[in-house]
């Protein structure tokens, strides 16, 4: 089955065939407070070039990442290439500014900045970002964030709208509004946490493309609990560290990298259209392709299921 995991897939009801793995460009915005490491412009640009020259030519960014720095660095490469290469896909996310202002005017201004930084006049998919920072009522208010994004879509600057946030009950409410064609969840459907399960079902039933971000839980399920004891961008609870050690032991027994199991856990779920993997160096591209094609015996999946996982929001 592993070789099929890299086949292009339709992006939910949007229908566009896309790579099953998107390059998460949050680290490329140079956010050491979030990821506990910095990324130089040279490394970022090299990573973007390598991604667009690979089967994983799906870029995921946001206005929030480095307060525009991730988008700016992507824009440098797109200008260098003369635009987005054929077959590649680009999405961004728009939400509150650094001061927490989530007004429609702020969303308008930030999206216009995104277009400028990326060097684009059209973006195929734009997400309402972290709507937990406002209220459902304010997001849908006249002149509010959603109306502003819908207006950009009517004008042709946006192809499709999505919602990308944290709390699952909130995400389900937005999906059930019928306004959005795609939804992103992060850190909530991994080997350690399955709280997003109801969202996967709701999105699948409605034909809404489900993108699962951070299959490594922001790093621990790739680097290991002793090298990187962090989950969901903060110090991991001791129970998560001990469970990850057990997952790693099981994988080692079968001769499979923990990262391969964590990645394929997401990719093999038919409800998930795209798995978003954060990357910070060009060599991560071929490494990720290798992990996606790593043979994994059925017995390994059975043993991994014996390790308890959370069904609550990450701490």
C-alpha positions in Angstrom: 0.0 0.0 0.0 2.9 2.4 0.8 3.7 3.2 -2.8 0.1 4.4 -3.4 0.3 6.9 -0.6 2.2 9.4 -2.8 -0.3 9.4 -5.6 -2.0 12.8 -6.1 -5.5 13.0 -4.6 -8.5 15.2 -5.2 -8.7 18.1 -2.7 -12.1 17.1 -1.4 -15.1 18.6 -3.4 -12.7 21.2 -4.7 -11.5 18.4 -7.0 -8.0 19.7 -7.8 -5.5 16.8 -7.8 -2.8 17.7 -5.3 0.2 16.1 -3.6 -0.8 14.1 -0.5 1.9 15.9 1.6 2.0 19.7 1.8 5.2 21.5 2.9 4.3 23.3 6.1 6.1 26.7 5.8 5.6 27.9 9.3 9.2 27.1 10.3 10.4 29.0 7.2 9.0 32.2 8.8 11.9 31.9 11.4 9.8 31.4 14.5 12.3 30.2 17.2 9.9 30.9 20.0 7.4 28.4 18.5 9.7 25.7 17.2 12.8 26.2 19.4 15.1 26.7 16.4 15.7 29.4 13.9 15.7 29.1 10.1 17.8 31.4 7.9 16.6 32.9 4.7 19.1 30.8 2.7 17.7 27.6 4.2 14.1 28.7 3.7 14.6 29.6 0.1 16.5 26.4 -0.7 13.7 24.4 1.0 11.0 26.1 -1.1 13.0 25.5 -4.3 13.5 21.9 -3.5 9.8 21.5 -2.7 8.6 23.0 -5.9 11.0 20.8 -7.8 9.7 17.6 -6.1 6.5 15.6 -6.0 5.7 17.5 -2.8 4.9 20.8 -4.6 2.1 21.9 -2.3 3.0 24.9 -0.1 1.1 25.8 3.1 1.8 29.2 4.7 0.0 32.0 6.6 0.2 35.7 7.2 0.9 34.9 10.8 4.1 32.9 10.2 6.9 35.2 11.2 4.4 38.1 10.7 4.7 37.7 6.9 8.2 36.4 6.7 7.2 32.9 5.5 5.1 34.5 2.7 7.9 36.9 1.8 10.4 34.1 1.5 8.0 32.0 -0.7 7.5 35.1 -2.8 11.2 35.4 -3.4 11.3 32.0 -5.0 8.0 32.4 -7.0 9.4 35.6 -8.5 12.7 33.9 -9.3 10.7 31.1 -11.1 8.4 33.5 -12.8 5.4 32.4 -10.9 3.9 29.2 -9.4 5.1 26.2 -11.4 2.4 24.2 -13.3 0.9 21.5 -11.1 2.0 23.2 -7.8 -0.5 24.4 -5.2 -0.3 27.3 -2.8 -2.5 28.2 0.1 -2.3 30.8 2.9 -4.2 31.7 6.0 -5.5 35.1 7.2 -6.5 36.0 10.8 -5.8 38.4 13.6 -2.8 40.8 13.6 -0.1 40.8 16.2 -2.2 42.9 18.5 -5.1 40.5 18.3 -7.3 42.6 16.1 -9.6 40.3 14.1 -11.7 42.9 12.4 -12.8 42.7 8.8 -10.6 45.6 8.0 -7.5 43.8 9.5 -8.3 40.7 7.5 -8.6 42.8 4.3 -5.3 44.6 5.0 -3.4 41.4 5.8 -4.7 39.5 2.8 -3.6 42.4 0.5 -0.2 42.2 2.2 -0.1 38.4 1.5 -0.8 39.0 -2.2 2.0 41.5 -2.3 4.5 39.4 -0.4 3.8 36.3 -2.4 3.8 38.2 -5.7 0.3 36.9 -6.6 -3.0 38.3 -7.7 -4.8 35.1 -7.0 -4.5 32.3 -4.4 -6.3 29.1 -4.9 -7.2 28.4 -1.2 -7.3 30.8 1.7 -8.1 29.9 5.2 -9.7 31.8 8.0 -6.9 31.4 10.5 -7.3 30.6 14.3 -10.9 31.8 14.6 -10.6 30.9 18.3 -9.1 34.3 18.6 -12.6 35.8 17.8 -16.1 34.7 18.2 -18.3 32.8 15.7 -20.8 35.7 15.7 -18.1 38.3 15.1 -16.5 36.2 12.3 -19.8 36.1 10.5 -20.9 39.7 11.2 -21.6 42.1 8.4 -18.3 43.5 7.3 -16.5 40.9 9.4 -13.6 38.6 8.4 -15.7 36.0 6.5 -17.6 38.6 4.5 -14.3 40.2 3.6 -12.8 36.9 2.4 -16.0 36.1 0.5 -15.7 39.5 -1.3 -12.1 38.7 -2.3 -13.4 35.4 -3.7 -16.1 37.1 -5.7 -13.4 39.5 -7.1 -11.3 36.5 -8.2 -8.4 37.0 -5.8 -9.3 33.8 -3.9 -10.4 30.5 -5.4 -11.8 28.7 -2.3 -12.2 29.3 1.4 -11.2 27.2 4.3 -11.0 27.4 8.1 -7.9 26.4 10.1 -8.0 26.4 13.9 -7.5 24.5 17.0 -10.5 23.5 19.2 -12.4 20.7 17.4 -15.9 21.6 18.5 -15.3 25.1 17.1 -14.0 23.7 13.8 -17.0 21.5 13.4 -19.3 24.5 13.9 -17.5 26.4 11.1 -17.6 23.4 8.8 -21.3 22.9 9.4 -21.9 26.5 8.4 -21.5 25.4 4.8 -19.3 28.3 3.9 -16.0 26.5 3.7 -14.5 24.0 1.2 -11.6 22.9 3.3 -10.6 22.6 7.0 -7.2 22.2 8.7 -6.7 20.6 12.1 -3.3 20.4 13.8 -1.7 18.3 16.5 -5.1 16.6 17.1 -4.9 13.5 14.9 -1.6 11.8 15.6 -0.3 8.6 17.2 -0.7 10.4 20.5 -4.0 12.4 20.1 -7.2 11.6 18.3 -9.5 14.4 19.5 -10.1 15.4 15.8 -11.9 12.1 15.0 -15.4 13.7 14.9 -14.1 16.5 12.7 -12.7 14.0 10.2 -16.1 12.3 10.0 -18.1 15.6 9.6 -15.7 16.9 6.9 -15.8 13.6 5.0 -19.6 13.5 5.1 -19.8 17.0 3.7 -17.1 16.7 1.0 -15.0 19.3 2.8 -11.3 18.7 2.2 -9.6 17.7 5.5 -5.9 18.7 5.9 -4.1 17.2 8.9 -1.2 19.3 10.1 1.6 18.4 12.5 1.4 14.6 12.2 4.6 14.6 14.3 3.0 16.7 17.1 5.3 19.5 16.1 8.4 17.3 16.3 8.4 14.7 19.1 7.0 11.9 16.9 9.8 12.5 14.4 12.9 13.3 16.5 12.0 11.2 19.5 11.0 12.1 23.0 14.5 12.4 24.4 15.8 14.6 21.5 12.7 16.8 21.3 10.3 16.4 24.2 7.8 18.9 22.9 4.2 18.5 21.7 1.9 21.1 20.1 4.7 23.7 20.3 5.3 23.5 24.0 7.0 21.2 26.5 5.3 17.8 26.3 3.5 16.4 29.4 5.3 13.5 31.0 2.6 11.0 30.0 3.1 12.0 26.3 6.8 11.5 26.6 6.5 8.1 28.1 3.9 7.0 25.5 6.2 8.2 22.7 9.0 6.1 24.2 6.7 3.1 24.0 5.7 3.9 20.4 9.4 4.3 19.5 10.2 0.9 21.1 7.5 -0.8 19.1 8.7 0.8 15.9 12.3 -0.2 16.6 11.3 -3.8 17.2 9.8 -3.9 13.7 12.8 -1.9 12.1 10.5 1.0 11.2 11.4 4.7 12.0 8.9 6.3 14.4 8.6 9.2 11.9 7.5 6.8 9.2 4.7 5.4 11.3 3.6 8.9 12.5 3.5 10.2 8.9 1.8 7.2 7.4 -0.8 7.1 10.2 -2.1 10.3 8.7 -1.6 9.5 5.0 -3.3 6.2 5.1 -6.6 7.6 6.5 -9.0 8.0 3.5 -10.7 10.9 5.3 -7.5 13.0 5.1 -6.8 14.6 1.7 -3.5 16.2 2.6 -1.0 15.8 5.5 0.9 19.0 6.3 4.5 18.5 7.4 6.6 21.4 8.6 10.0 21.5 7.0 13.0 23.7 7.5 15.8 22.3 5.3 15.9 21.0 1.7 17.0 17.6 2.7 13.8 17.1 4.5 12.0 16.7 1.2 13.7 13.4 0.1 13.7 12.2 3.7 9.9 12.7 3.8 9.4 10.9 0.5 11.4 8.0 1.9 9.3 7.9 5.1 6.1 7.9 3.1 7.3 4.8 1.2 8.7 2.9 4.2 7.2 -0.6 4.2 5.2 -1.0 7.4 3.9 -4.5 8.4 0.2 -4.8 9.6 1.5 -6.2 12.9 3.1 -2.8 13.7 -0.2 -1.0 13.3 -1.8 -3.5 15.6 0.8 -3.0 18.3 0.8 0.8 18.0 -3.0 0.7 18.7 -2.2 -0.8 22.1 -0.6 2.4 23.3 -3.1 4.8 24.9 -3.8 8.1 23.1 -5.6 11.3 24.2 -9.1 12.1 23.1 -9.0 15.6 24.6 -7.6 18.9 23.4 -3.8 19.2 23.7 -2.6 21.0 26.8 
